Amino acid sequence: MTTRITIIGLIAITTFASSCESEAERQRRIARVEQQRIELEEKKKQEEAERAIKLEQERIEREARLEKERQERVVYEKYINNSLRTGATPYSYCYGSNKSCSGLSCSQIKVKTPYNSDVLVTIKKSGRIVRHAYIKGSSSYTFDLPNGTYQPFFYYGKGWNPQKTMKEAPCGTLKGGFISNEVFGKDSPQSLSNNVLEYELILQQNGNFSTRPSDANEAL
């Protein structure tokens, strides 16, 4: 009987001793918990900083977008009713002025514009612009040309902005373009020999002349 009591007592003491946490273990546990707390705080601060940076970037982008829209409105209001005179050559610094042609080896290209759009006409020979002119809506202009093969391009629009950048040309930056209702078109190359080629441009379906699509890089 005494032996059994002694054995039970030893087991109880051993169990109690094994369930106890040593001081070193307790310190390690506290340190581990503290480290986790610090890491959690650092993560929270980092997330808050990233969120603040994102909000600031969004604010800057929003202000930049609003400023761009404001500037575009200013330009629109300034130039929307601006036109050039018929026959003006806004790209003369790059492509030269229009030359006359007289004699037995000359032809003409006559362009009549639609009532609802001004048109900048460029005429190319062998891929190079040799004539160009601004023609107001409901107007016409005649180009004099030596006999040869030429391809006309038509740049429709409203509101001429002389500062608008169009493309990089051999002469440098080409400036001047419409700010509204832009449309680019072209015809096939045409061979001229002592004749007059006439175009009547109509910006509507079933018009008597339909140009093929083009773009600024090709037409200007």
Summary of the structure (lengths in Angstrom):
residues: 220
radius of gyration: 39.8
end to end distance: 115.2
largest distance: 143.8
contacts: 581
relative contact order: 0.13
helix: 38%
strand: 35%
